[in-house]
């Protein structure tokens, strides 16, 4: 059964895992912990505590497993890195230093 979830860290499919995710579940590809703020529907980097749930206790490390009872995994929590800016900078440096 495909749950539509992707690892928040590497983007690997989490379809083989059953829901609800357990606190110590890990990504089968990169071993990242999955019961984390970064994979939650309430994760909001622009807000205080970076969480939309007002009654949730603050979690200091958003990438480590926690005991939050409000945790609900978010499909689409993974966003691929934008490498265009890095490639432009690398190209400019190579032109500057003659590579």
FITORTOR-914620 format. One line per field, with one value per residue (C-alpha): x, y, z. Coordinates in nm, 2 decimals, padded with zeros to 4 digits. Layout:
BEGIN
xx: [X	...]
yy: [Y	...]
zz: [Z	...]
! end
This chain:
BEGIN
xx: [00.00	00.15	00.11	00.26	00.52	00.88	01.17	01.21	01.59	01.66	01.33	01.32	00.97	00.83	00.56	00.68	00.63	00.29	00.11	00.11	00.49	00.65	00.88	01.19	01.10	01.39	01.41	01.52	01.75	01.93	01.84	01.70	01.46	01.10	00.89	01.03	00.90	01.04	00.80	00.49	00.19	00.22	00.59	00.61	00.96	00.82	00.63	00.74	00.84	00.81	00.48	00.12	-00.01	-00.04	-00.06	00.25	00.56	00.85	01.10	01.45	01.59	01.34	01.53	01.54	01.27	01.04	00.73	00.49	00.14	00.03	00.27	00.10	00.33	00.31	00.32	00.55	00.77	01.08	01.19	01.48	01.77	01.80	02.14	02.12	02.26	02.55	02.63	02.63	02.87	03.10	03.10	03.19	03.47	03.61	03.61	03.77	04.05	04.09	03.97]
yy: [00.00	00.33	00.59	00.87	00.96	01.05	01.08	01.44	01.41	01.22	01.19	00.81	00.65	00.54	00.33	00.01	00.15	00.11	00.40	00.54	00.58	00.46	00.69	00.50	00.43	00.52	00.58	00.26	00.45	00.71	00.59	00.93	00.92	00.98	01.07	01.42	01.78	01.81	01.53	01.66	01.85	02.11	02.20	02.57	02.72	03.08	03.04	03.06	02.71	02.63	02.45	02.53	02.33	02.58	02.31	02.12	02.13	02.29	02.05	02.19	01.96	01.93	01.64	01.40	01.16	01.30	01.21	01.47	01.34	01.58	01.42	01.35	01.27	01.51	01.38	01.62	01.71	01.65	01.93	01.87	02.10	02.39	02.34	02.61	02.88	02.66	02.57	02.93	03.02	02.73	02.83	03.20	03.08	02.86	03.15	03.37	03.13	03.00	02.64]
zz: [00.00	-00.11	00.16	-00.06	00.19	00.11	00.35	00.46	00.42	00.10	-00.08	-00.08	-00.08	00.25	00.09	00.25	00.60	00.77	00.94	01.19	01.19	01.51	01.71	01.61	01.24	01.01	00.63	00.46	00.23	00.45	00.80	00.90	01.19	01.07	01.37	01.34	01.31	00.95	00.84	01.02	00.87	01.14	01.07	00.98	00.97	00.97	01.30	01.66	01.77	01.40	01.46	01.37	01.67	01.96	02.23	02.12	02.34	02.17	02.02	01.98	01.71	01.43	01.27	01.56	01.68	01.94	02.15	02.01	02.02	01.74	01.48	01.15	00.85	00.56	00.21	00.02	00.32	00.11	-00.13	-00.37	-00.33	-00.56	-00.71	-00.98	-00.75	-00.64	-01.01	-01.11	-00.82	-00.91	-01.28	-01.18	-00.96	-01.24	-01.48	-01.22	-01.14	-01.50	-01.48]
! end
